[in-house]
Amino acid sequence: MAKIVTFGELMIRLQPFNYERFIQASNLAFSFGGGEANVAVSLAGFGMDAAFVSKLPAHAIGQAAVNSLRRYGVDTSDIVRGGERVGIYFNEKGASQRPSVCIYDRAHSAIAEAQPEEFDWDSIFKGADWFHFTGITPALGENVAAMCEQACIAAKKRGITISCDLNYRGKLWSREQAGKTMRKLCKYVDVCISNEEDAKDVFGIAAEASDITAGTLNRKGYESVARQLMEQFGFQKVAITLRESKSAFDNDWSAMLYDGENYCFSKKYALHIVDRIGGGDSFGAGLIYSLLSGKNTREAVEFAVAASALKHAVEGDYNMVGVAEVEKLAGGDGSGRVQR
């Protein structure tokens, strides 16, 4: 069984019930989530040996965060305990033409104030086959960016495949800061995951004749984006998720995977969304699973986009689907009929 190590921040998610706005809510639903943790949960659900590395407080809320991963089979043994707080994000679910809103309260979280010497990457990577992080994690601070680089160096020494989802977050750092830091980290990366905006925001590489606000995507433009990313950083593979937003409820969802020779576009799914947070993470997990399982380029992108399509129908950050469900959808059964 392949072992995947992910590294990042696990956060508390607070959300009004149903589609209430923040200003009208009297109660908030409490759960956990975070990019790399979401990937680990998905991979554990696919039967992989998935580990999540972070720093969380030793108090009861920190333990609740750890337990949220353990219940789904994620290895939490290398999570460092300490610090004062768990980061929080408030999520207001969008509806129709009203967009979703995320507000962060994550300053001074345990992982944001952690120090590089707290993580023994040589020990953490024993037996590992794959390392995954996102662009959200180095955005937490220079100290965390240094941890990411140390992890990448240790992984490279062991011959471990490294994947990174660019995941630009403008509320955490500027485009200039992101570009400078991610250029340094991406020289270690084998598999790059992006969406229709990230490559432009982080590296200034834009797809021609595409307007994401209007929901217009140009395939040839994204072929050029993938090729430029590979040429600049020497990636082995570049994946780009393609979201055509019609409203907060309704999106068309597909993806492309480029392996240096072939540009493979997946089938397109018409989504009616329950919860879109974690959609990109579930794509990343599906891609990692596919490539570790020996799937070819086309099979890998079809599995990954089907996994992420299903996530859009699951409440919460974590994707609660198994391999058989994904394979069924990837094989063409998207009817949604009752299974008896």
ChimeraX attribute file (.defattr): number of C-alpha atoms within 10 A of each C-alpha:
attribute: neighborCount
match mode: 1-to-1
recipient: residues
	/A:1	10
	/A:2	14
	/A:3	18
	/A:4	29
	/A:5	28
	/A:6	23
	/A:7	24
	/A:8	25
	/A:9	25
	/A:10	29
	/A:11	24
	/A:12	21
	/A:13	21
	/A:14	19
	/A:15	23
	/A:16	20
	/A:17	15
	/A:18	11
	/A:19	13
	/A:20	17
	/A:21	17
	/A:22	17
	/A:23	7
	/A:24	8
	/A:25	14
	/A:26	10
	/A:27	12
	/A:28	15
	/A:29	12
	/A:30	12
	/A:31	16
	/A:32	22
	/A:33	24
	/A:34	23
	/A:35	29
	/A:36	31
	/A:37	31
	/A:38	27
	/A:39	33
	/A:40	34
	/A:41	31
	/A:42	31
	/A:43	30
	/A:44	23
	/A:45	21
	/A:46	19
	/A:47	14
	/A:48	19
	/A:49	19
	/A:50	27
	/A:51	30
	/A:52	26
	/A:53	23
	/A:54	22
	/A:55	28
	/A:56	27
	/A:57	21
	/A:58	17
	/A:59	14
	/A:60	9
	/A:61	14
	/A:62	22
	/A:63	13
	/A:64	15
	/A:65	19
	/A:66	25
	/A:67	14
	/A:68	18
	/A:69	23
	/A:70	16
	/A:71	10
	/A:72	16
	/A:73	20
	/A:74	24
	/A:75	21
	/A:76	16
	/A:77	12
	/A:78	17
	/A:79	18
	/A:80	18
	/A:81	18
	/A:82	16
	/A:83	19
	/A:84	16
	/A:85	22
	/A:86	24
	/A:87	22
	/A:88	19
	/A:89	18
	/A:90	19
	/A:91	20
	/A:92	21
	/A:93	24
	/A:94	20
	/A:95	16
	/A:96	11
	/A:97	11
	/A:98	11
	/A:99	12
	/A:100	17
	/A:101	12
	/A:102	14
	/A:103	12
	/A:104	14
	/A:105	14
	/A:106	19
	/A:107	16
	/A:108	15
	/A:109	22
	/A:110	25
	/A:111	30
	/A:112	26
	/A:113	18
	/A:114	21
	/A:115	15
	/A:116	17
	/A:117	9
	/A:118	11
	/A:119	19
	/A:120	13
	/A:121	18
	/A:122	12
	/A:123	10
	/A:124	18
	/A:125	20
	/A:126	11
	/A:127	13
	/A:128	19
	/A:129	19
	/A:130	20
	/A:131	24
	/A:132	26
	/A:133	25
	/A:134	24
	/A:135	24
	/A:136	22
	/A:137	22
	/A:138	24
	/A:139	23
	/A:140	21
	/A:141	17
	/A:142	13
	/A:143	16
	/A:144	20
	/A:145	22
	/A:146	16
	/A:147	22
	/A:148	22
	/A:149	19
	/A:150	18
	/A:151	24
	/A:152	25
	/A:153	16
	/A:154	18
	/A:155	24
	/A:156	15
	/A:157	10
	/A:158	15
	/A:159	12
	/A:160	20
	/A:161	21
	/A:162	25
	/A:163	26
	/A:164	23
	/A:165	24
	/A:166	23
	/A:167	22
	/A:168	25
	/A:169	16
	/A:170	12
	/A:171	10
	/A:172	18
	/A:173	15
	/A:174	14
	/A:175	18
	/A:176	13
	/A:177	12
	/A:178	22
	/A:179	18
	/A:180	12
	/A:181	19
	/A:182	22
	/A:183	14
	/A:184	12
	/A:185	21
	/A:186	23
	/A:187	13
	/A:188	20
	/A:189	22
	/A:190	18
	/A:191	24
	/A:192	25
	/A:193	25
	/A:194	25
	/A:195	20
	/A:196	21
	/A:197	20
	/A:198	21
	/A:199	24
	/A:200	17
	/A:201	20
	/A:202	23
	/A:203	18
	/A:204	14
	/A:205	17
	/A:206	18
	/A:207	21
	/A:208	14
	/A:209	13
	/A:210	17
	/A:211	13
	/A:212	14
	/A:213	10
	/A:214	10
	/A:215	15
	/A:216	15
	/A:217	19
	/A:218	13
	/A:219	17
	/A:220	13
	/A:221	15
	/A:222	28
	/A:223	20
	/A:224	15
	/A:225	23
	/A:226	27
	/A:227	20
	/A:228	16
	/A:229	18
	/A:230	20
	/A:231	11
	/A:232	12
	/A:233	17
	/A:234	18
	/A:235	23
	/A:236	14
	/A:237	21
	/A:238	26
	/A:239	26
	/A:240	27
	/A:241	25
	/A:242	27
	/A:243	20
	/A:244	20
	/A:245	17
	/A:246	15
	/A:247	16
	/A:248	19
	/A:249	20
	/A:250	17
	/A:251	20
	/A:252	16
	/A:253	21
	/A:254	23
	/A:255	24
	/A:256	27
	/A:257	26
	/A:258	25
	/A:259	19
	/A:260	15
	/A:261	8
	/A:262	12
	/A:263	20
	/A:264	19
	/A:265	22
	/A:266	23
	/A:267	15
	/A:268	17
	/A:269	16
	/A:270	13
	/A:271	17
	/A:272	16
	/A:273	20
	/A:274	18
	/A:275	19
	/A:276	24
	/A:277	23
	/A:278	25
	/A:279	24
	/A:280	27
	/A:281	30
	/A:282	33
	/A:283	29
	/A:284	34
	/A:285	27
	/A:286	27
	/A:287	29
	/A:288	23
	/A:289	24
	/A:290	19
	/A:291	15
	/A:292	18
	/A:293	12
	/A:294	10
	/A:295	15
	/A:296	11
	/A:297	20
	/A:298	17
	/A:299	17
	/A:300	23
	/A:301	31
	/A:302	29
	/A:303	26
	/A:304	31
	/A:305	32
	/A:306	30
	/A:307	31
	/A:308	28
	/A:309	28
	/A:310	23
	/A:311	28
	/A:312	25
	/A:313	17
	/A:314	20
	/A:315	15
	/A:316	21
	/A:317	25
	/A:318	28
	/A:319	27
	/A:320	18
	/A:321	19
	/A:322	15
	/A:323	16
	/A:324	10
	/A:325	14
	/A:326	22
	/A:327	17
	/A:328	13
	/A:329	19
	/A:330	21
	/A:331	12
	/A:332	10
	/A:333	12
	/A:334	13
	/A:335	7
	/A:336	7
	/A:337	7
	/A:338	5
	/A:339	4
	/A:340	3
